[in-house]
Amino acid sequence: MKTAAIKIDLLMDFLNMKQSKIVLFFLCDPKKSVEVHRAMGKKLVFNRIVDISGGFHKLPETVLAPSSHGRTMCVVDCSCEQSSLVLKSFSDLHYFNITYSWLMFGDNISTVNMTSFLWELKSIQMNSDLTWIETFASSNKSDSYSLIDVYAKGRHLCKDIYQYKYAEWDSLNGIAEQRGYSRYKMRGNFDQLQLRGVTVIDRENVTSDDVDRILSVPGGEQGVVGFVKYHYSLLCILRDYHNFRIKYRVVKGWAGRLKSGYRLGLIGILARNEADVATTAIFQRLNRHAEFDSIHHSWEFSSGFIYRITPQLSASGGGNFFIPFDGNVWITSAVTLLVLTMVLKAVGTIIFRVSRNVSNASHVSYFIDVVAAVAQQGLSNEVSPRTPIRIIMFSLLFLNLVLYNYYTSAVVGGLLSSPGKGPQTIQEIIKSPLTLSFFDIGYHKVLFRETKEPIIQELYRKKLQPSREGMNTIPVYTDVKTAVPFIKKGGYAFHCEMTEAFQAIADQFDGNEICELRTAQSLFSDLKLLSFVLPKRSMYTELFKITLMRARECGLVKRNLKIHHIGKPICQSGTRVHPVELTGVSLAFVVLLGGMFLSIVVLVAEKLFWKQSTRKLNRFYVN
């Protein structure tokens, strides 16, 4: 078979099938240009004819924009030698991608010559939309042509160019596609093609042969985070469906940059197009949209501190003496009692002056009566029986009743109704007595080394820098298996992606301990959704995106997400009442000790006073 000269009717039918909005013609014969121009005058599409018979002297960027709005189709006449120069110039700039449709034809070019001609076009790839036309003998004696789909599974991997006849055209029936033809299915079988893969495993002496063994087992593991294993399972769906193999390259981190600007880690490898697929996901920051193609989003990065609530924490159920009332309430109450004492003394003095039959008590007596009323210990017998005094004391008792009910209800509510929130923010974590530890993975170490955030620097300085050598405590960086027993003991907080620890916690914690589990703010609070990415303008982007969309529709993505993304264990045993700690009642002991010390001071002062008075009296009698 041979390639054929273009037929105007075939061209019109092909344009209708592709629904192209922009058409560019690269023609060798000026006569054909006139025919095409006349035919295209009836089409409501933008068209441009470029004569290449005398050579092609324009820059490809001036003819084809790097990105065009709508579908653009290029029709190339391969009859003249200049056509090869035209196509090579576009191939060098990677214009044989899904943005453009290409139709190639020529007079009396053999199949062998056409194949070798296509081999020279290095940017033909999996997502190329390239059709060339062949003639063939037809039984209906009409002009008949074959439409050949041209693509490559990986020219960068030194793989062949594939050709597949997907439609026929004749002047009677027009274009007739083969029954059951699907470009997705036809190109979907990679036939055991070996792709270049990259993954992140923060562990020593891991080779490409170890990757499948490490990532295929669900659950936490040293140097491997949960979302790496999850995206490996998605990559396995792609690998099994499209029938390809992967040669892995193992790195220890996601990103980094040398002073020279050279990019490190997985992101650097993908940005340099040194890998075809990645068995992990990345945070889709704004500066990464120009470097990567996202094909799937289903993993929410939920990291944070995990700890068990204990009475030692300042906001726990044991509480603090001052917590039930706001500071303003305490100040107002203290001022009110002092004023009330002075009012009682003033009223008592007035009553004493009016009626000499009533004794006038001292300030101390009235103050003791006020304290006794507040402490619900009753009133002394020395309280004046006069009505004004009793009205004031009645008001004091009523005030005490209201305050006492509010206070006790807040305490009971804290002990029974609310289990206590515990530290929630990074600042509260810093102020708390919790000992911190972090999952032993690269992004934590990079964060503390490169962060400019003052609050994270403060956390590192106060919680991580102090030496822990010789102490029976949790290491600064550790794995989930080591951290969970410390979390269960209480007084320790572990920062990780929380799905890493929830399964181990569910296995080791009992019902009450699960109800006491708390989480706090993450150091990566601005990062949520992870993206499964490929290198920018990868030839596999559209194919893999369709496959993962179908996997989501049939439930495979949800199944793998349920296996790897473990949720927080549900509290089913109710709230445990924590005992009141010594710190919660320490004020009472402080008041007691203060009173005892003050009593001793007063006793000593009185003794000195009476001794001095006795000496003066003795001197007086002697004289």
Wavefront OBJ file of the C-alpha trace (Angstrom):
o trace
v 0.000 0.000 0.000
v 1.049 3.587 -0.563
v 0.182 6.913 0.922
v -2.300 8.817 -1.153
v -2.840 12.297 -2.461
v -5.440 14.083 -0.384
v -9.045 14.093 -1.532
v -11.048 17.203 -0.686
v -14.076 15.123 0.359
v -11.894 12.977 2.630
v -10.432 16.109 4.159
v -13.880 17.580 4.862
v -15.115 14.329 6.434
v -12.002 14.117 8.600
v -12.465 17.709 9.802
v -16.072 16.959 10.721
v -15.022 13.843 12.669
v -12.347 15.710 14.633
v -14.533 18.800 15.161
v -11.489 20.991 14.736
v -11.738 24.736 15.355
v -8.388 25.702 13.798
v -6.886 24.076 10.675
v -3.379 24.651 9.316
v -2.293 23.282 5.920
v 1.336 22.635 4.969
v 1.128 21.934 1.223
v 3.731 21.250 -1.466
v 1.634 21.980 -4.585
v 0.227 25.515 -5.145
v -2.654 23.977 -7.161
v -3.734 22.000 -4.106
v -3.609 25.201 -2.098
v -6.175 26.781 -4.404
v -8.498 23.747 -4.138
v -8.191 23.632 -0.383
v -8.762 27.365 -0.052
v -11.913 27.091 -2.175
v -13.243 24.153 -0.139
v -12.451 25.701 3.215
v -14.332 28.863 2.284
v -17.521 26.920 3.054
v -16.361 25.857 6.541
v -16.868 28.082 9.576
v -13.421 27.353 10.997
v -10.244 29.349 11.093
v -7.794 28.061 8.468
v -4.361 28.983 7.216
v -2.411 27.598 4.266
v 1.391 27.492 4.367
v 3.248 26.775 1.115
v 6.323 24.622 1.821
v 7.298 23.874 -1.772
v 10.076 26.452 -1.622
v 11.185 25.511 1.888
v 10.048 26.368 5.389
v 11.700 29.493 6.694
v 9.400 30.402 9.590
v 9.863 29.657 13.240
v 7.507 26.879 14.393
v 6.425 29.031 17.381
v 5.064 31.684 14.996
v 2.935 29.125 13.164
v 1.709 27.049 16.109
v 1.222 28.583 19.522
v 2.514 26.476 22.445
v -1.046 26.328 23.754
v -4.081 26.902 21.601
v -7.725 27.421 22.524
v -9.814 24.610 21.145
v -8.720 21.678 18.996
v -6.105 22.493 16.371
v -5.514 20.223 13.352
v -2.454 20.266 11.084
v -2.635 18.754 7.594
v 0.800 18.005 6.121
v 1.601 17.104 2.523
v 4.581 14.725 2.636
v 5.121 14.610 -1.129
v 8.108 17.008 -1.121
v 11.404 16.814 0.730
v 10.714 20.034 2.630
v 7.917 18.315 4.551
v 10.437 16.270 6.560
v 12.169 19.481 7.681
v 8.826 20.981 8.676
v 7.800 17.967 10.755
v 11.219 17.620 12.415
v 11.167 21.254 13.476
v 7.792 20.722 15.137
v 8.925 17.413 16.617
v 11.935 19.049 18.275
v 9.546 21.373 20.107
v 7.258 18.487 21.187
v 4.214 19.560 19.177
v 3.062 15.952 18.604
v 1.015 15.929 21.784
v -2.669 15.754 22.532
v -3.173 19.473 21.895
v -2.814 19.035 18.120
v -4.252 16.574 15.606
v -2.016 15.697 12.662
v -3.100 14.342 9.264
v -0.350 13.261 6.883
v -0.605 12.238 3.236
v 1.604 12.084 0.148
v 1.881 10.867 -3.435
v 3.443 7.438 -4.033
v 5.255 7.052 -0.710
v 5.727 3.391 0.208
v 4.859 2.030 3.626
v 8.507 1.279 4.350
v 9.582 4.804 3.511
v 6.735 6.247 5.554
v 7.698 4.144 8.593
v 11.306 5.255 8.432
v 10.110 8.832 7.952
v 7.963 8.607 11.089
v 10.855 7.086 13.054
v 12.756 10.323 12.637
v 10.030 12.220 14.511
v 11.273 11.766 18.089
v 8.316 13.376 19.855
v 5.692 10.897 18.643
v 4.396 9.419 21.889
v 1.514 7.664 23.604
v -0.815 10.653 23.511
v -0.051 11.737 19.942
v -3.040 12.227 17.663
v -1.391 11.393 14.329
v -3.147 9.889 11.306
v -1.638 9.083 7.935
v -3.514 7.930 4.859
v -2.965 4.878 2.657
v -4.748 3.735 -0.461
v -6.071 0.212 -0.832
v -7.998 -1.732 -3.465
v -11.745 -1.636 -2.918
v -14.394 -3.995 -4.331
v -16.855 -1.166 -5.019
v -14.393 0.401 -7.527
v -14.516 3.734 -5.688
v -11.569 5.625 -4.259
v -10.773 3.972 -0.937
v -8.344 5.002 1.773
v -7.159 3.599 5.115
v -6.778 5.860 8.141
v -3.763 4.695 10.167
v -3.311 5.679 13.799
v 0.355 6.319 14.655
v 1.729 6.366 18.225
v 4.686 5.239 20.331
v 4.674 3.684 23.800
v 7.925 5.301 24.834
v 10.444 6.748 22.404
v 12.593 7.802 25.343
v 12.721 4.094 26.240
v 13.844 3.198 22.679
v 10.529 1.586 21.784
v 9.012 1.187 18.323
v 6.381 3.248 16.579
v 3.035 1.467 16.326
v 0.548 1.755 13.457
v -3.049 0.633 13.612
v -5.767 0.894 10.969
v -8.784 2.300 12.745
v -11.027 3.506 9.860
v -11.652 3.423 6.114
v -12.957 6.051 3.752
v -14.515 5.808 0.343
v -16.409 8.279 -1.768
v -19.703 6.426 -1.289
v -19.807 5.806 2.475
v -17.381 8.369 3.894
v -15.416 7.474 7.038
v -16.298 4.146 8.651
v -14.502 3.357 11.920
v -13.812 -0.245 12.864
v -16.451 -1.742 15.128
v -15.450 -1.633 18.795
v -12.448 0.563 18.158
v -11.279 2.577 21.184
v -8.044 4.497 21.227
v -7.911 4.090 25.014
v -8.168 0.292 24.789
v -5.885 -0.004 21.778
v -3.080 1.974 23.382
v -3.754 0.721 26.901
v -1.746 -2.508 26.624
v 1.914 -1.626 27.174
v 2.981 -5.231 26.514
v 5.346 -5.502 29.532
v 7.032 -2.190 28.796
v 9.457 -1.253 31.600
v 8.803 2.278 32.883
v 11.100 4.313 35.063
v 9.722 4.712 38.589
v 10.757 6.654 41.681
v 9.698 6.242 45.302
v 10.552 7.625 48.751
v 11.804 5.204 51.409
v 13.833 6.791 54.193
v 15.889 3.721 54.965
v 19.405 2.531 54.234
v 20.345 -0.122 51.647
v 17.005 -0.319 49.815
v 17.239 -1.391 46.173
v 14.726 -1.478 43.349
v 14.074 -5.161 44.007
v 13.030 -4.416 47.605
v 10.379 -1.805 46.782
v 7.506 -4.172 45.932
v 8.127 -6.238 49.072
v 8.194 -3.162 51.355
v 5.272 -1.224 49.901
v 2.883 -4.094 49.218
v 2.220 -4.787 52.934
v -0.317 -2.425 54.609
v 0.535 -0.876 57.954
v 3.234 1.314 59.448
v 6.863 0.627 58.721
v 10.143 2.378 59.433
v 10.996 4.997 56.833
v 7.710 4.621 54.936
v 4.647 6.849 55.348
v 1.101 5.678 54.807
v 0.311 7.712 51.717
v 3.325 6.215 49.900
v 1.859 2.742 50.355
v -1.572 3.980 49.308
v -0.330 5.533 46.076
v 1.735 2.412 45.439
v -1.536 0.446 45.514
v -2.987 2.876 42.932
v 0.103 2.427 40.799
v -0.415 -1.341 41.020
v -3.901 -0.841 39.542
v -2.333 1.064 36.642
v 0.451 -1.495 36.286
v -1.898 -4.483 36.170
v -4.422 -2.853 33.842
v -1.924 -1.439 31.351
v 0.479 -4.389 31.588
v 3.798 -2.682 32.266
v 6.772 -3.190 34.593
v 8.606 -0.648 36.745
v 12.293 -0.216 37.490
v 12.389 1.795 40.712
v 14.781 4.486 41.808
v 14.769 4.904 45.605
v 15.326 8.292 47.253
v 15.079 9.351 50.904
v 13.208 12.623 50.541
v 10.651 14.498 48.515
v 12.382 17.803 47.872
v 15.543 19.796 48.426
v 17.848 22.164 46.623
v 21.600 22.699 46.554
v 23.139 26.167 46.604
v 23.796 25.781 42.879
v 20.043 25.420 42.302
v 20.172 21.678 41.592
v 16.974 20.079 42.814
v 17.104 17.011 45.014
v 14.685 14.259 45.959
v 11.691 12.879 44.164
v 10.494 16.280 42.942
v 13.866 16.997 41.360
v 13.825 13.652 39.519
v 10.315 14.232 38.159
v 11.063 17.847 37.203
v 14.070 16.684 35.156
v 11.900 13.994 33.530
v 14.160 11.226 34.816
v 11.183 9.066 35.831
v 7.857 8.191 34.226
v 5.829 7.400 37.360
v 6.090 7.979 41.122
v 4.835 5.695 43.889
v 3.901 8.601 46.108
v 2.082 11.920 46.060
v 3.191 15.493 46.660
v 1.692 18.663 48.051
v 0.314 20.688 45.145
v 1.872 24.051 45.888
v 1.350 26.940 43.488
v 4.934 26.848 42.206
v 4.575 23.190 41.218
v 1.668 23.487 38.777
v 4.058 24.348 35.944
v 6.218 21.267 36.583
v 3.796 18.406 37.190
v 0.534 16.976 35.864
v -1.948 15.860 38.524
v -3.831 12.673 37.664
v -5.619 11.889 40.935
v -6.624 13.448 44.274
v -7.998 11.262 47.057
v -5.629 11.420 50.048
v -6.129 14.117 52.668
v -2.942 14.713 54.624
v -4.110 14.799 58.252
v -1.093 15.186 60.504
v -0.901 16.476 64.060
v 0.043 15.686 67.649
v -1.526 12.627 69.261
v -1.559 12.293 73.043
v -3.595 10.902 75.897
v -5.388 13.327 78.201
v -4.183 13.117 81.806
v -4.951 15.089 84.981
v -1.468 16.643 84.822
v -2.436 18.698 81.788
v -3.654 22.180 82.674
v -7.000 21.842 80.911
v -7.777 18.273 81.955
v -10.801 17.011 83.829
v -9.050 17.439 87.219
v -9.127 21.125 86.666
v -7.657 24.028 88.564
v -9.192 25.903 91.462
v -9.485 29.103 89.460
v -10.825 27.598 86.208
v -14.600 27.563 86.994
v -14.642 31.354 87.343
v -13.129 33.946 85.100
v -10.415 36.167 86.576
v -12.775 39.146 86.649
v -15.225 37.168 88.796
v -12.533 36.358 91.363
v -11.352 39.976 91.532
v -14.912 41.324 91.804
v -15.764 38.819 94.545
v -12.655 39.669 96.594
v -13.287 43.424 96.319
v -16.954 42.907 97.234
v -16.050 40.993 100.405
v -13.574 43.657 101.505
v -16.095 46.417 100.887
v -18.741 44.406 102.712
v -16.458 44.048 105.737
v -15.925 47.800 105.863
v -19.675 48.440 105.445
v -20.446 46.077 108.320
v -17.927 47.863 110.520
v -19.364 51.262 109.600
v -22.946 50.141 110.280
v -21.875 48.517 113.578
v -20.144 51.732 114.677
v -23.248 53.813 113.936
v -25.457 51.360 115.850
v -23.004 51.433 118.801
v -23.114 55.229 118.956
v -26.914 55.315 118.752
v -27.489 52.548 121.268
v -24.823 51.971 123.923
v -26.402 48.609 124.812
v -24.908 46.967 121.710
v -21.225 46.126 121.626
v -19.064 47.325 118.714
v -17.103 44.408 117.212
v -13.676 44.866 115.614
v -12.768 44.688 111.903
v -11.307 41.231 112.441
v -14.583 39.930 113.887
v -16.580 41.197 110.931
v -14.014 39.795 108.453
v -14.201 36.370 110.148
v -18.004 36.473 109.953
v -17.812 37.271 106.229
v -15.337 34.407 105.576
v -17.504 32.014 107.646
v -20.564 32.954 105.617
v -18.713 32.424 102.315
v -17.362 29.077 103.581
v -20.899 28.080 104.682
v -19.808 27.679 108.310
v -22.528 29.846 109.806
v -22.279 33.092 111.765
v -20.863 33.742 115.225
v -23.030 34.637 118.209
v -21.443 38.069 118.316
v -23.259 39.205 115.168
v -25.472 42.171 116.050
v -29.131 41.310 116.403
v -30.055 44.642 114.817
v -31.968 44.483 111.518
v -29.482 46.452 109.313
v -26.670 44.003 110.106
v -28.899 41.011 109.476
v -30.071 42.398 106.133
v -26.438 42.756 105.001
v -25.582 39.218 106.172
v -28.693 37.844 104.424
v -27.564 39.496 101.188
v -24.108 37.994 101.665
v -25.553 34.515 102.175
v -27.710 34.875 99.053
v -24.670 36.024 97.025
v -22.723 33.049 98.339
v -25.551 30.678 97.370
v -25.542 31.870 93.752
v -21.756 31.818 93.395
v -21.472 28.420 95.065
v -24.057 26.863 92.743
v -22.307 28.234 89.664
v -18.928 27.065 90.913
v -19.990 23.519 91.853
v -21.972 23.061 88.621
v -18.891 24.082 86.608
v -16.712 21.636 88.557
v -19.174 18.759 88.227
v -19.648 19.535 84.557
v -15.899 19.449 84.078
v -15.559 16.119 85.875
v -18.557 14.283 84.410
v -19.943 15.985 81.332
v -16.799 17.191 79.543
v -13.722 14.958 79.275
v -11.396 17.946 78.822
v -9.974 19.188 75.569
v -6.311 19.360 76.440
v -3.785 21.423 74.451
v -5.093 22.230 70.987
v -2.662 24.686 69.412
v 1.111 24.631 68.967
v 1.470 27.386 71.577
v -0.500 25.318 74.104
v 1.647 22.289 73.283
v 4.778 24.326 74.029
v 3.390 25.444 77.413
v 2.151 21.980 78.363
v 4.234 19.395 80.279
v 4.019 16.978 77.327
v 7.235 15.402 76.039
v 7.250 15.569 72.238
v 8.397 13.090 69.629
v 8.177 13.055 65.837
v 7.806 10.344 63.241
v 11.253 9.474 61.895
v 10.820 10.683 58.314
v 12.640 13.231 56.212
v 10.025 15.983 56.030
v 10.099 16.525 59.821
v 13.868 16.999 59.864
v 13.747 19.303 56.841
v 10.996 21.351 58.500
v 13.047 22.052 61.644
v 16.190 22.711 59.617
v 14.674 25.166 57.133
v 11.629 26.709 58.837
v 11.398 30.456 59.356
v 8.227 30.281 61.471
v 8.905 31.750 64.956
v 6.474 29.408 66.718
v 8.056 26.283 65.202
v 11.524 27.576 66.074
v 10.320 28.142 69.652
v 8.908 24.615 69.814
v 12.202 23.177 68.588
v 14.212 25.262 71.048
v 12.117 24.446 74.117
v 10.917 20.917 73.437
v 13.490 19.247 71.186
v 16.891 20.820 71.822
v 17.199 19.817 75.521
v 19.234 16.610 75.696
v 17.445 13.338 76.485
v 20.532 11.160 76.816
v 20.494 8.857 79.820
v 16.759 9.429 80.344
v 14.173 6.665 80.131
v 11.984 8.639 77.744
v 10.812 8.693 74.155
v 13.390 9.640 71.461
v 12.965 12.861 69.503
v 12.541 10.892 66.254
v 11.043 7.432 66.387
v 8.573 5.090 64.720
v 4.946 4.317 65.545
v 5.759 0.984 67.213
v 7.991 2.722 69.759
v 5.777 5.781 70.261
v 2.398 4.154 70.994
v 3.364 2.642 74.407
v 4.581 6.087 75.527
v 1.318 7.671 74.335
v -0.597 5.064 76.319
v 1.436 5.850 79.439
v 0.439 9.522 79.231
v 2.504 12.678 79.262
v 3.837 12.189 75.712
v 2.713 13.603 72.361
v 3.647 12.088 68.995
v 3.544 14.131 65.768
v 2.889 12.155 62.602
v 0.306 11.679 59.914
v -2.357 10.436 62.277
v -3.449 7.494 60.142
v 0.029 6.059 60.796
v -0.698 5.632 64.506
v -4.453 5.009 64.707
v -4.263 1.312 63.821
v -1.595 0.599 66.453
v -3.546 2.673 68.997
v -6.746 0.714 68.292
v -4.823 -2.542 68.880
v -3.175 -1.504 72.181
v -5.594 0.931 73.888
v -8.640 -0.211 75.863
v -12.043 1.486 75.662
v -11.377 4.110 78.348
v -7.959 4.967 76.945
v -9.381 5.480 73.458
v -11.875 7.964 74.918
v -8.953 9.860 76.430
v -7.141 10.159 73.094
v -6.673 13.749 71.889
v -5.185 15.413 68.822
v -3.639 18.855 68.439
v -2.766 21.226 65.619
v -0.349 20.063 62.939
v 2.927 21.728 62.019
v 1.718 21.403 58.402
v -1.683 23.026 58.925
v -1.620 24.773 55.521
v -1.229 21.481 53.623
v -4.196 19.195 53.119
v -4.687 17.519 49.738
v -2.008 15.346 48.154
v -1.725 14.942 44.385
v -0.702 11.844 42.443
v 1.507 13.416 39.785
v 3.466 12.700 36.607
v 6.112 14.842 34.900
v 4.712 17.829 33.037
v 3.253 16.932 29.616
v 3.811 13.228 30.257
v 2.546 11.014 27.447
v 0.777 8.813 30.015
v -1.209 11.562 31.768
v -4.558 11.240 29.985
v -4.411 7.448 29.833
v -3.689 7.039 33.541
v -6.204 9.709 34.487
v -8.981 7.819 32.699
v -7.969 4.517 34.287
v -7.984 5.942 37.813
v -11.332 7.622 37.172
v -12.795 4.245 36.190
v -11.133 2.616 39.211
v -12.847 5.189 41.419
v -16.221 4.508 39.779
v -15.990 0.754 40.359
v -14.858 1.143 43.989
v -11.198 0.113 43.786
v -9.949 3.504 44.970
v -12.344 3.508 47.932
v -11.278 -0.010 48.877
v -7.578 0.891 48.911
v -8.309 4.134 50.764
v -10.155 2.194 53.464
v -7.193 -0.159 53.862
v -4.514 2.516 54.156
v -6.321 5.592 55.531
v -7.284 4.443 59.042
v -9.627 6.738 60.957
v -9.503 7.649 64.629
v -10.846 4.861 66.902
v -14.368 5.571 68.124
v -14.963 6.163 71.838
v -17.577 3.633 72.972
v -17.052 3.264 76.733
v -18.046 6.736 77.911
v -16.047 9.313 79.793
v -13.779 8.388 82.671
v -13.768 10.689 85.724
v -10.221 11.802 86.495
v -9.196 12.257 90.144
v -8.405 15.782 91.251
v -4.648 16.289 91.242
v -2.657 17.966 94.009
v -2.075 20.933 91.697
v -5.816 21.469 91.555
v -6.163 21.873 95.335
v -2.736 23.331 96.010
v -4.213 26.779 96.728
v -6.029 25.427 99.792
v -2.770 24.093 101.214
v -1.027 27.354 100.392
v -3.708 29.279 102.303
v -3.411 26.872 105.231
v 0.377 27.151 105.375
v 0.134 30.909 104.940
v -2.319 31.129 107.817
v -0.099 28.981 110.040
v 2.943 31.133 109.231
v 1.006 34.328 109.829
v -0.283 32.935 113.119
v 3.261 32.209 114.276
v 4.384 35.697 113.274
v 1.491 37.268 115.171
v 2.172 35.042 118.183
v 5.808 36.056 118.273
v 4.863 39.720 117.864
v 2.340 39.508 120.702
v 4.868 37.790 122.953
v 7.431 40.486 122.249
v 4.792 43.161 122.807
v 3.679 41.759 126.185
v 7.268 41.248 127.283
v 8.085 44.860 126.448
v 4.906 46.063 128.202
v 5.748 44.026 131.293
v 9.213 45.589 131.491
v 7.757 49.076 131.287
v 5.288 48.298 134.108
v 8.017 46.876 136.278
v 10.135 49.973 135.775
v 7.147 52.149 136.588
v 6.479 50.352 139.908
v 10.154 50.397 140.817
v 10.348 54.116 140.315
l 1 2 3 4 5 6 7 8 9 10 11 12 13 14 15 16 17 18 19 20 21 22 23 24 25 26 27 28 29 30 31 32 33 34 35 36 37 38 39 40 41 42 43 44 45 46 47 48 49 50 51 52 53 54 55 56 57 58 59 60 61 62 63 64 65 66 67 68 69 70 71 72 73 74 75 76 77 78 79 80 81 82 83 84 85 86 87 88 89 90 91 92 93 94 95 96 97 98 99 100 101 102 103 104 105 106 107 108 109 110 111 112 113 114 115 116 117 118 119 120 121 122 123 124 125 126 127 128 129 130 131 132 133 134 135 136 137 138 139 140 141 142 143 144 145 146 147 148 149 150 151 152 153 154 155 156 157 158 159 160 161 162 163 164 165 166 167 168 169 170 171 172 173 174 175 176 177 178 179 180 181 182 183 184 185 186 187 188 189 190 191 192 193 194 195 196 197 198 199 200 201 202 203 204 205 206 207 208 209 210 211 212 213 214 215 216 217 218 219 220 221 222 223 224 225 226 227 228 229 230 231 232 233 234 235 236 237 238 239 240 241 242 243 244 245 246 247 248 249 250 251 252 253 254 255 256 257 258 259 260 261 262 263 264 265 266 267 268 269 270 271 272 273 274 275 276 277 278 279 280 281 282 283 284 285 286 287 288 289 290 291 292 293 294 295 296 297 298 299 300 301 302 303 304 305 306 307 308 309 310 311 312 313 314 315 316 317 318 319 320 321 322 323 324 325 326 327 328 329 330 331 332 333 334 335 336 337 338 339 340 341 342 343 344 345 346 347 348 349 350 351 352 353 354 355 356 357 358 359 360 361 362 363 364 365 366 367 368 369 370 371 372 373 374 375 376 377 378 379 380 381 382 383 384 385 386 387 388 389 390 391 392 393 394 395 396 397 398 399 400 401 402 403 404 405 406 407 408 409 410 411 412 413 414 415 416 417 418 419 420 421 422 423 424 425 426 427 428 429 430 431 432 433 434 435 436 437 438 439 440 441 442 443 444 445 446 447 448 449 450 451 452 453 454 455 456 457 458 459 460 461 462 463 464 465 466 467 468 469 470 471 472 473 474 475 476 477 478 479 480 481 482 483 484 485 486 487 488 489 490 491 492 493 494 495 496 497 498 499 500 501 502 503 504 505 506 507 508 509 510 511 512 513 514 515 516 517 518 519 520 521 522 523 524 525 526 527 528 529 530 531 532 533 534 535 536 537 538 539 540 541 542 543 544 545 546 547 548 549 550 551 552 553 554 555 556 557 558 559 560 561 562 563 564 565 566 567 568 569 570 571 572 573 574 575 576 577 578 579 580 581 582 583 584 585 586 587 588 589 590 591 592 593 594 595 596 597 598 599 600 601 602 603 604 605 606 607 608 609 610 611 612 613 614 615 616 617 618 619 620 621 622 623
